[in-house]
Amino acid sequence: AHLARIEAVDEKVNAFLHVDREGALAQARAVDEKRARGEQLGPLAGVPLALKDIFTTEGVPTTVGSKILEGWLPPYDATVTKRLKAADVVILGKTNMDEFAMGSSTENSAFGPTGNPWDLTRIPGGSGGGSAAALAAYEAPLAIGTDTGGSIRQPAAVTGTVGVKPTYGGVSRYGMVAFSSSLDQGGPCARTVLDAALLHEVIAGHDPLDSTSIDRPVPPVVEAARNGDVKGLRVGVVKEFAGEGYQAGVMQRFNESVDLLRSLGAEVTEISCPSFDLALAAYYLIAPSECSSNLARFDAMRYGLRVGDDGTRSAEDVTALTREAGFGPEVKRRIMLGTYALSSGYYDAYYGSAQKVRTLISKDFEKAFEQVDVIVSPTTPTTAFPIGERADDPLAMYLADLCTIPANLAGNAAMSLPCGLAPEDGLPVGLQIIAPAMADDRLYRVGAAVE
Ligand code: GLN
């Protein structure tokens, strides 16, 4: 049924870069056979899923939305892919994304933009716009995204779906193509809080193949999602997440969610996180710096595209020609920014300062979590904007990440879930919930209460 739905609507939505029809049917048949033999089935047996094209899948194309990996067939599965298969999930295919997960609209994909199923002329968010759109268009009931600065939560907000960035280190990064390693985090996307929790439980947990993976039990997310009780819970509203640039209808729905929490017995207080105003600037130095180093491996020798290798050119020239042809403009912009910020003589002024700001943001969170159990905010300042509106204005595009970035810089857990439609445009608004590291269960508890 989901493959038929994809066939019917995906020409318009463009959520998928690759539909693995044969592979999906084979996985589904294998589940049926297991069941017939009376074997123990995995926890999500037979449930279809859309996988962001940033996770390696053995023998199935993995492009990261880039021409530079076109035609590459990974020789191994990412840990997330492996765990999905072990849970008997049926992987429908790979979803569209901004190239190397750099963007907030999926317009930076080398393979064309994805439409927002609520209004196909608008963006579905990014970088994981394909995964969110697949959920909103009922092409899949579950999806996987990655969140470096908001790429799970912002697409969830603008498509009316649920997305969770687990605690940094909560879900393995092994086989997840690296953008900014100290920020990147894979996580679940779904249409309900409980669905997200069931998927979270399957993909999370320690992995010795990822050196930053946390070796502690997965927080009880499913139990929390079944028990949406917020009585006595201390909820903080960050003063700095409001004001100029925030759409009126977004603030209206957000304030209603806060009222709802209060009426359910939560204690709401206003808190201040003064360093959050610097988060965007710090992020757009740290993420490009790490990316300039991570993307050095795309040298035309190891994977995918190779341009100009006609027997007359040096390896260095082939590398340069391949990177020139294979990377899109946003990826090049970030490599340039990052290389500059890391170069000697500038390191302290840019990268060094950004790291100090990162520490200040973590301290703001630490102080806040002495006063409150969770923080809530709008996920994004506005609803989905029209495709093309911010495409030539990187700064306007970066503003979409205003509320999501602090949680990445500090490594906290965060969720976005729908909280109604903005009255002025009828488009979905997202409520963001942020919890301390390794308290991911609190997101689900609050999410289930207000869903
Ligand atoms: N929009 C942000 C960026 O372009 C976040 C991307 C992400 O979370 N992968 O970097």
Boltz pocket constraint, residues with backbone or C-beta under 6 A from the ligand:
constraints:
  - pocket:
      binder: B
      contacts: [[A, 100], [A, 101], [A, 102], [A, 103], [A, 104], [A, 126], [A, 127], [A, 146], [A, 147], [A, 148], [A, 149], [A, 150], [A, 151], [A, 152], [A, 179], [A, 287], [A, 397], [A, 401]]
      max_distance: 6.0
